[in-house]
Amino acid sequence: MNYEDLYQTLQPHEKSVKDSLTTLQKLYKALCRETESGDLKSLVRDLAVMSEAAGAVSASLEEIRTAAEGFDAKAYFESGEFAEQMLAACEEKGVDVLGDAPVYEMFPYRVRVDAENQDLWLDRKKVQCMRPGSFAEMVRSGQEKLNKAPFNALTFVSELSDAYDLAVLKLKKQPESDIYLTSLYKFLAPMSRFRKDYDQQSFAFDLARLLISGIEETRNGRRFQFGPSRNSNKAIRILDKDGQARFLATIRFYE
């Protein structure tokens, strides 16, 4: 099963609707002129043509409805065919994907396929889309928009430094110790309502933009260093400027 097959089936009927509506619009303008001028002969003739065009619209709409209702969306999702085609579309469009059904990471987005309800979730937003290629394009466009959004790397790293200092005190760490980024995130967004607006994926995206920016120190001249960890659950996956995956686990600030 493939949505593209349904799409190809619907195209001729969509064109028929468009052509008939164009005809109706032209005839409507003629009808207005004829009623204004009193040209009843032409009016009666054009009304008959309009009825035929309206009938053609109704027939094409019925064909579209029948085809749409005949598409087994539930089987399409539950069989895994949608997910398989979505992944193929993402690869074609250069969208990096990590994970297995039903949850995927398309950095910095988290995507969940709800097969039971035939829904897609892009982070916390439900998306109504059954065409894999369209969804992959939506993700790619969203990533491009995010990458073009203004970002002050110096401000971010300075705020990160402040959170680091607080974490050192609260966690009773030695100055310039390595601190897990996942722990630091909780100091940046200490309350659940803050984490709703700024989730860990958003944090990861800012870390990626910081890395790409080339900034090496804070406003007050402190330098910083990312580090790895043997505990994979503590690592945050990002994409570098070349689109390659990197895993950051810790950070430390030092003079």
C-alpha atoms as a printed R data frame, in Angstrom:
    type eleno elety resid chain resno       x      y       z
1   ATOM     1    CA   MET     A     1   0.000  0.000   0.000
2   ATOM     2    CA   ASN     A     2   1.305  3.437  -0.908
3   ATOM     3    CA   TYR     A     3  -0.328  6.853  -0.547
4   ATOM     4    CA   GLU     A     4   1.340  7.916  -3.799
5   ATOM     5    CA   ASP     A     5  -0.908  5.462  -5.666
6   ATOM     6    CA   LEU     A     6  -3.978  7.128  -4.172
7   ATOM     7    CA   TYR     A     7  -2.512 10.531  -4.950
8   ATOM     8    CA   GLN     A     8  -2.097  9.623  -8.617
9   ATOM     9    CA   THR     A     9  -5.683  8.353  -8.679
10  ATOM    10    CA   LEU     A    10  -7.001 11.619  -7.280
11  ATOM    11    CA   GLN     A    11  -5.066 13.930  -9.617
12  ATOM    12    CA   PRO     A    12  -7.341 13.630 -12.697
13  ATOM    13    CA   HIS     A    13 -10.456 14.193 -10.569
14  ATOM    14    CA   GLU     A    14  -8.875 17.238  -8.920
15  ATOM    15    CA   LYS     A    15  -8.081 18.648 -12.354
16  ATOM    16    CA   SER     A    16 -11.640 17.987 -13.474
17  ATOM    17    CA   VAL     A    17 -12.987 19.902 -10.463
18  ATOM    18    CA   LYS     A    18 -10.623 22.790 -11.167
19  ATOM    19    CA   ASP     A    19 -11.566 22.957 -14.870
20  ATOM    20    CA   SER     A    20 -15.284 22.782 -14.134
21  ATOM    21    CA   LEU     A    21 -15.046 25.494 -11.480
22  ATOM    22    CA   THR     A    22 -13.171 27.719 -13.939
23  ATOM    23    CA   THR     A    23 -15.959 27.181 -16.457
24  ATOM    24    CA   LEU     A    24 -18.594 27.948 -13.816
25  ATOM    25    CA   GLN     A    25 -16.833 31.155 -12.845
26  ATOM    26    CA   LYS     A    26 -16.754 32.354 -16.459
27  ATOM    27    CA   LEU     A    27 -20.386 31.405 -16.967
28  ATOM    28    CA   TYR     A    28 -21.390 33.151 -13.755
29  ATOM    29    CA   LYS     A    29 -19.882 36.409 -15.018
30  ATOM    30    CA   ALA     A    30 -21.713 35.943 -18.323
31  ATOM    31    CA   LEU     A    31 -24.945 35.235 -16.441
32  ATOM    32    CA   CYS     A    32 -24.611 38.501 -14.512
33  ATOM    33    CA   ARG     A    33 -24.107 40.428 -17.742
34  ATOM    34    CA   GLU     A    34 -27.074 38.689 -19.389
35  ATOM    35    CA   THR     A    35 -29.485 39.337 -16.530
36  ATOM    36    CA   GLU     A    36 -28.382 42.991 -16.413
37  ATOM    37    CA   SER     A    37 -28.809 43.497 -20.161
38  ATOM    38    CA   GLY     A    38 -31.941 41.375 -20.466
39  ATOM    39    CA   ASP     A    39 -30.365 38.815 -22.826
40  ATOM    40    CA   LEU     A    40 -32.692 35.985 -21.783
41  ATOM    41    CA   LYS     A    41 -31.877 33.729 -24.718
42  ATOM    42    CA   SER     A    42 -28.189 33.632 -23.845
43  ATOM    43    CA   LEU     A    43 -29.094 33.363 -20.155
44  ATOM    44    CA   VAL     A    44 -31.153 30.222 -20.678
45  ATOM    45    CA   ARG     A    45 -28.422 28.693 -22.850
46  ATOM    46    CA   ASP     A    46 -25.661 29.440 -20.351
47  ATOM    47    CA   LEU     A    47 -27.734 28.164 -17.413
48  ATOM    48    CA   ALA     A    48 -27.955 24.794 -19.140
49  ATOM    49    CA   VAL     A    49 -24.166 24.725 -19.622
50  ATOM    50    CA   MET     A    50 -23.695 25.743 -15.986
51  ATOM    51    CA   SER     A    51 -25.865 22.840 -14.858
52  ATOM    52    CA   GLU     A    52 -23.689 20.445 -16.822
53  ATOM    53    CA   ALA     A    53 -20.514 21.929 -15.321
54  ATOM    54    CA   ALA     A    54 -21.986 21.748 -11.811
55  ATOM    55    CA   GLY     A    55 -22.876 18.109 -12.459
56  ATOM    56    CA   ALA     A    56 -19.296 17.433 -13.526
57  ATOM    57    CA   VAL     A    57 -18.026 18.971 -10.275
58  ATOM    58    CA   SER     A    58 -20.375 16.800  -8.231
59  ATOM    59    CA   ALA     A    59 -19.346 13.666 -10.130
60  ATOM    60    CA   SER     A    60 -15.615 14.386  -9.657
61  ATOM    61    CA   LEU     A    61 -16.096 15.144  -5.966
62  ATOM    62    CA   GLU     A    62 -17.895 11.845  -5.549
63  ATOM    63    CA   GLU     A    63 -15.001 10.033  -7.230
64  ATOM    64    CA   ILE     A    64 -12.573 11.734  -4.849
65  ATOM    65    CA   ARG     A    65 -14.715 10.852  -1.837
66  ATOM    66    CA   THR     A    66 -15.029  7.213  -2.882
67  ATOM    67    CA   ALA     A    67 -11.279  6.860  -3.456
68  ATOM    68    CA   ALA     A    68 -10.414  8.582  -0.159
69  ATOM    69    CA   GLU     A    69 -12.843  6.469   1.850
70  ATOM    70    CA   GLY     A    70 -11.581  3.327   0.125
71  ATOM    71    CA   PHE     A    71  -8.003  3.914   1.275
72  ATOM    72    CA   ASP     A    72  -7.348  1.686   4.298
73  ATOM    73    CA   ALA     A    73  -5.428  4.180   6.417
74  ATOM    74    CA   LYS     A    74  -5.485  1.957   9.491
75  ATOM    75    CA   ALA     A    75  -3.829 -0.931   7.654
76  ATOM    76    CA   TYR     A    76  -1.381  1.498   6.039
77  ATOM    77    CA   PHE     A    77  -0.133  2.623   9.442
78  ATOM    78    CA   GLU     A    78  -0.422 -0.635  11.374
79  ATOM    79    CA   SER     A    79   1.416 -2.633   8.703
80  ATOM    80    CA   GLY     A    80   4.412 -0.338   9.039
81  ATOM    81    CA   GLU     A    81   4.265  0.665   5.375
82  ATOM    82    CA   PHE     A    82   3.742  4.322   6.203
83  ATOM    83    CA   ALA     A    83   6.758  4.386   8.529
84  ATOM    84    CA   GLU     A    84   8.911  2.546   5.981
85  ATOM    85    CA   GLN     A    85   8.008  5.016   3.230
86  ATOM    86    CA   MET     A    86   8.463  7.955   5.605
87  ATOM    87    CA   LEU     A    87  12.015  6.839   6.370
88  ATOM    88    CA   ALA     A    88  12.745  6.433   2.651
89  ATOM    89    CA   ALA     A    89  11.404  9.944   1.991
90  ATOM    90    CA   CYS     A    90  13.529 11.359   4.809
91  ATOM    91    CA   GLU     A    91  16.642  9.724   3.366
92  ATOM    92    CA   GLU     A    92  15.820 11.157  -0.061
93  ATOM    93    CA   LYS     A    93  15.434 14.663   1.374
94  ATOM    94    CA   GLY     A    94  18.506 14.437   3.586
95  ATOM    95    CA   VAL     A    95  16.650 14.348   6.899
96  ATOM    96    CA   ASP     A    96  18.707 12.565   9.562
97  ATOM    97    CA   VAL     A    97  16.664  9.963  11.462
98  ATOM    98    CA   LEU     A    98  17.487  8.013  14.603
99  ATOM    99    CA   GLY     A    99  15.335  5.474  16.420
100 ATOM   100    CA   ASP     A   100  12.806  2.765  15.730
101 ATOM   101    CA   ALA     A   101   9.024  2.674  15.450
102 ATOM   102    CA   PRO     A   102   7.024  4.270  16.823
103 ATOM   103    CA   VAL     A   103   9.381  7.049  18.043
104 ATOM   104    CA   TYR     A   104  12.058  8.710  15.945
105 ATOM   105    CA   GLU     A   105  14.434 11.607  16.401
106 ATOM   106    CA   MET     A   106  14.689 13.957  13.437
107 ATOM   107    CA   PHE     A   107  16.982 16.455  15.109
108 ATOM   108    CA   PRO     A   108  15.864 18.583  16.780
109 ATOM   109    CA   TYR     A   109  12.385 17.127  16.454
110 ATOM   110    CA   ARG     A   110  10.921 14.102  18.177
111 ATOM   111    CA   VAL     A   111   8.480 12.266  15.901
112 ATOM   112    CA   ARG     A   112   5.953  9.686  17.051
113 ATOM   113    CA   VAL     A   113   3.814  7.571  14.735
114 ATOM   114    CA   ASP     A   114   0.444  6.775  16.327
115 ATOM   115    CA   ALA     A   115  -0.617  3.801  14.219
116 ATOM   116    CA   GLU     A   116  -3.799  3.184  16.197
117 ATOM   117    CA   ASN     A   117  -5.240  6.625  15.399
118 ATOM   118    CA   GLN     A   118  -3.299  7.230  12.173
119 ATOM   119    CA   ASP     A   119  -1.753 10.387  13.586
120 ATOM   120    CA   LEU     A   120   1.740 11.855  13.589
121 ATOM   121    CA   TRP     A   121   3.209 13.833  16.443
122 ATOM   122    CA   LEU     A   122   5.944 16.373  15.752
123 ATOM   123    CA   ASP     A   123   7.170 17.138  19.261
124 ATOM   124    CA   ARG     A   124   3.882 17.976  21.049
125 ATOM   125    CA   LYS     A   125   1.989 18.979  17.914
126 ATOM   126    CA   LYS     A   126  -0.354 16.520  16.227
127 ATOM   127    CA   VAL     A   127   0.040 16.545  12.448
128 ATOM   128    CA   GLN     A   128  -2.611 15.230  10.075
129 ATOM   129    CA   CYS     A   129  -0.597 13.832   7.180
130 ATOM   130    CA   MET     A   130  -0.711 10.458   5.455
131 ATOM   131    CA   ARG     A   131   1.678 11.300   2.642
132 ATOM   132    CA   PRO     A   132   5.221 10.320   3.712
133 ATOM   133    CA   GLY     A   133   6.920 12.638   1.249
134 ATOM   134    CA   SER     A   134   4.911 15.639   2.427
135 ATOM   135    CA   PHE     A   135   5.727 14.904   6.059
136 ATOM   136    CA   ALA     A   136   9.445 14.535   5.307
137 ATOM   137    CA   GLU     A   137   9.350 17.873   3.486
138 ATOM   138    CA   MET     A   138   7.559 19.443   6.462
139 ATOM   139    CA   VAL     A   139  10.348 18.272   8.762
140 ATOM   140    CA   ARG     A   140  13.085 19.430   6.389
141 ATOM   141    CA   SER     A   141  11.484 22.872   6.002
142 ATOM   142    CA   GLY     A   142  11.077 23.148   9.763
143 ATOM   143    CA   GLN     A   143  14.737 22.306  10.300
144 ATOM   144    CA   GLU     A   144  15.796 24.943   7.778
145 ATOM   145    CA   LYS     A   145  13.596 27.538   9.474
146 ATOM   146    CA   LEU     A   146  15.056 26.716  12.886
147 ATOM   147    CA   ASN     A   147  18.606 26.911  11.549
148 ATOM   148    CA   LYS     A   148  17.912 30.372  10.121
149 ATOM   149    CA   ALA     A   149  16.360 31.659  13.354
150 ATOM   150    CA   PRO     A   150  18.419 34.275  15.243
151 ATOM   151    CA   PHE     A   151  20.720 32.771  17.865
152 ATOM   152    CA   ASN     A   152  23.155 34.598  20.112
153 ATOM   153    CA   ALA     A   153  25.750 31.969  20.922
154 ATOM   154    CA   LEU     A   154  27.631 34.268  23.306
155 ATOM   155    CA   THR     A   155  24.508 34.951  25.354
156 ATOM   156    CA   PHE     A   156  23.632 31.262  25.456
157 ATOM   157    CA   VAL     A   157  27.069 30.093  26.588
158 ATOM   158    CA   SER     A   158  27.191 32.829  29.235
159 ATOM   159    CA   GLU     A   159  23.808 31.706  30.601
160 ATOM   160    CA   LEU     A   160  25.070 28.137  30.477
161 ATOM   161    CA   SER     A   161  28.073 29.230  32.515
162 ATOM   162    CA   ASP     A   162  25.805 30.772  35.163
163 ATOM   163    CA   ALA     A   163  23.776 27.559  35.364
164 ATOM   164    CA   TYR     A   164  27.026 25.592  35.634
165 ATOM   165    CA   ASP     A   165  28.143 27.664  38.639
166 ATOM   166    CA   LEU     A   166  24.807 27.052  40.333
167 ATOM   167    CA   ALA     A   167  25.064 23.327  39.620
168 ATOM   168    CA   VAL     A   168  28.571 23.184  41.094
169 ATOM   169    CA   LEU     A   169  27.202 24.614  44.346
170 ATOM   170    CA   LYS     A   170  24.008 22.562  44.477
171 ATOM   171    CA   LEU     A   171  25.688 19.291  43.507
172 ATOM   172    CA   LYS     A   172  28.682 20.013  45.754
173 ATOM   173    CA   LYS     A   173  31.165 19.596  42.934
174 ATOM   174    CA   GLN     A   174  34.693 20.907  42.767
175 ATOM   175    CA   PRO     A   175  35.211 24.026  40.608
176 ATOM   176    CA   GLU     A   176  35.916 23.182  36.955
177 ATOM   177    CA   SER     A   177  34.446 19.674  37.379
178 ATOM   178    CA   ASP     A   178  32.677 17.931  34.531
179 ATOM   179    CA   ILE     A   179  28.898 18.142  34.929
180 ATOM   180    CA   TYR     A   180  26.379 16.187  32.908
181 ATOM   181    CA   LEU     A   181  24.547 18.357  30.407
182 ATOM   182    CA   THR     A   182  21.318 16.572  31.296
183 ATOM   183    CA   SER     A   183  21.796 17.756  34.882
184 ATOM   184    CA   LEU     A   184  22.645 21.260  33.746
185 ATOM   185    CA   TYR     A   185  19.463 21.396  31.682
186 ATOM   186    CA   LYS     A   186  17.409 21.077  34.880
187 ATOM   187    CA   PHE     A   187  19.108 24.162  36.276
188 ATOM   188    CA   LEU     A   188  18.365 26.082  33.079
189 ATOM   189    CA   ALA     A   189  14.707 25.014  33.159
190 ATOM   190    CA   PRO     A   190  13.997 24.190  36.800
191 ATOM   191    CA   MET     A   191  10.187 24.060  36.627
192 ATOM   192    CA   SER     A   192   7.985 21.772  34.533
193 ATOM   193    CA   ARG     A   193   6.197 24.713  32.915
194 ATOM   194    CA   PHE     A   194   9.576 26.056  31.773
195 ATOM   195    CA   ARG     A   195  10.482 22.658  30.339
196 ATOM   196    CA   LYS     A   196   7.260 22.710  28.320
197 ATOM   197    CA   ASP     A   197   8.460 25.768  26.444
198 ATOM   198    CA   TYR     A   198  12.099 24.716  26.415
199 ATOM   199    CA   ASP     A   199  12.411 20.938  26.284
200 ATOM   200    CA   GLN     A   200  15.625 18.915  26.191
201 ATOM   201    CA   GLN     A   201  15.508 18.682  22.396
202 ATOM   202    CA   SER     A   202  15.497 22.488  22.208
203 ATOM   203    CA   PHE     A   203  18.451 22.498  24.602
204 ATOM   204    CA   ALA     A   204  20.261 20.000  22.366
205 ATOM   205    CA   PHE     A   205  19.585 22.197  19.342
206 ATOM   206    CA   ASP     A   206  21.087 25.211  21.119
207 ATOM   207    CA   LEU     A   207  24.133 23.130  22.056
208 ATOM   208    CA   ALA     A   208  24.532 22.213  18.399
209 ATOM   209    CA   ARG     A   209  24.296 25.851  17.333
210 ATOM   210    CA   LEU     A   210  26.810 26.800  20.006
211 ATOM   211    CA   LEU     A   211  29.228 24.189  18.682
212 ATOM   212    CA   ILE     A   212  28.714 25.343  15.101
213 ATOM   213    CA   SER     A   213  29.156 29.025  16.052
214 ATOM   214    CA   GLY     A   214  32.839 28.594  16.895
215 ATOM   215    CA   ILE     A   215  32.461 30.564  20.144
216 ATOM   216    CA   GLU     A   216  35.115 29.355  22.608
217 ATOM   217    CA   GLU     A   217  34.548 31.445  25.717
218 ATOM   218    CA   THR     A   218  31.953 33.372  27.715
219 ATOM   219    CA   ARG     A   219  31.608 37.140  27.986
220 ATOM   220    CA   ASN     A   220  33.852 37.171  31.044
221 ATOM   221    CA   GLY     A   221  36.542 35.105  29.335
222 ATOM   222    CA   ARG     A   222  35.862 31.657  30.787
223 ATOM   223    CA   ARG     A   223  36.501 28.801  28.417
224 ATOM   224    CA   PHE     A   224  34.485 25.600  28.217
225 ATOM   225    CA   GLN     A   225  34.965 22.009  27.132
226 ATOM   226    CA   PHE     A   226  32.470 19.304  26.229
227 ATOM   227    CA   GLY     A   227  33.167 15.727  27.212
228 ATOM   228    CA   PRO     A   228  31.938 12.167  26.504
229 ATOM   229    CA   SER     A   229  30.602  9.554  28.892
230 ATOM   230    CA   ARG     A   230  30.491  5.776  29.074
231 ATOM   231    CA   ASN     A   231  26.891  6.114  30.198
232 ATOM   232    CA   SER     A   232  25.055  6.466  26.885
233 ATOM   233    CA   ASN     A   233  21.857  7.473  28.675
234 ATOM   234    CA   LYS     A   234  23.576 10.677  29.745
235 ATOM   235    CA   ALA     A   235  24.743 11.641  26.262
236 ATOM   236    CA   ILE     A   236  22.893 14.211  24.169
237 ATOM   237    CA   ARG     A   237  22.906 13.594  20.445
238 ATOM   238    CA   ILE     A   238  23.381 16.588  18.165
239 ATOM   239    CA   LEU     A   239  24.259 17.178  14.527
240 ATOM   240    CA   ASP     A   240  27.360 19.179  13.662
241 ATOM   241    CA   LYS     A   241  27.746 21.633  10.778
242 ATOM   242    CA   ASP     A   242  28.338 18.731   8.368
243 ATOM   243    CA   GLY     A   243  25.183 16.944   9.495
244 ATOM   244    CA   GLN     A   244  27.186 14.281  11.317
245 ATOM   245    CA   ALA     A   245  25.980 12.952  14.660
246 ATOM   246    CA   ARG     A   246  27.958 13.820  17.778
247 ATOM   247    CA   PHE     A   247  27.292 12.824  21.373
248 ATOM   248    CA   LEU     A   248  27.905 15.352  24.139
249 ATOM   249    CA   ALA     A   249  27.616 14.226  27.749
250 ATOM   250    CA   THR     A   250  29.408 16.711  29.998
251 ATOM   251    CA   ILE     A   251  30.677 20.250  30.099
252 ATOM   252    CA   ARG     A   252  33.099 22.123  32.278
253 ATOM   253    CA   PHE     A   253  33.974 25.805  32.463
254 ATOM   254    CA   TYR     A   254  37.439 26.884  33.426
255 ATOM   255    CA   GLU     A   255  39.643 29.963  33.608
